[in-house]
Amino acid sequence: MKTLFRTSFAVAIIAIAFSGMTSCTKSVCDNTCQYAYDGACDDGGQGSSYSLCDCGTDCADCGERTKRVGPGVPGSNCK
């Protein structure tokens, strides 16, 4: 019985610790990249020619992007 209690307690603590660490996706599309409108996608996302700007900041050349946001999300998550 003690082992079951300890295991359940540990699982509950881990669940609480990770409950605030969720990520979600967000659509991003603006043209604040200094290379926007140059005919080449520069935001480092899928199909881009270069990685010179942040995800979703070269919308004119790359189109709308989906970006995962939240704690622990790596920087290269532009889709």
Summary of the structure (lengths in Angstrom):
residues: 79
radius of gyration: 19.6
end to end distance: 48.0
largest distance: 67.2
contacts: 201
relative contact order: 0.22
helix: 28%
strand: 16%
